[in-house]
Amino acid sequence: MWLGHLEEYPDYQTQGETLEELQANLKDIYADITSGAIPNVKHVGELQLA
């Protein structure tokens, strides 16, 4: 199992059985957070994607 969170949003954690699944889950969380689907999000920094 892999556990992870977005550094800019440490309150939102996820997991995956593989690293690829964890990365996909982190992308899903980021999409939900930035779309406004999750209310009252605590933001601690800026995310830059390459």
N, C-alpha and C positions, 0 to 999 in steps of 0.2 A: 504494500500500500504506500502511496505517496500522499503527503499532506501539503497544502500550500495556501497562501493568501497573497493578495495584491499589496505591495508595500504601501501604496497610497491609500488603501482601504483595509487596514489590518483587522477590522471587526468582522470581515466577511471571509470565512475560510471554506475550503472545499477539499475533496480528496479524489483519488483515482487509483485504480488497480495498476495502471501503467503510467509512465511519465506523459505519454501522449494523451491519455484520458484526463490526467490532471490539467494539462495545458488547455484542453478543450473546455473543461469545466471552468477554469479561470477566465477564459474568453467569454463564456456564457455569463458569468457573474459580472464581468466588466460591462457587457452589453446591457444587462439588467440595471446596473447602477447608473450608467450614463443616460439611459433612456427615461429615467424617472420611475421605473417600475417598482423600485424599492424606495419608500419614503424615508426622510430624515437620515440621509447618508452622511456619515462623518468622513470628511476628506482631509488627508494630511499632507498631500503633495500633488505634483503633476506627473502624469504618465506619458512617456514618449515611446512610441512604437517605431521600429525601424522598417 
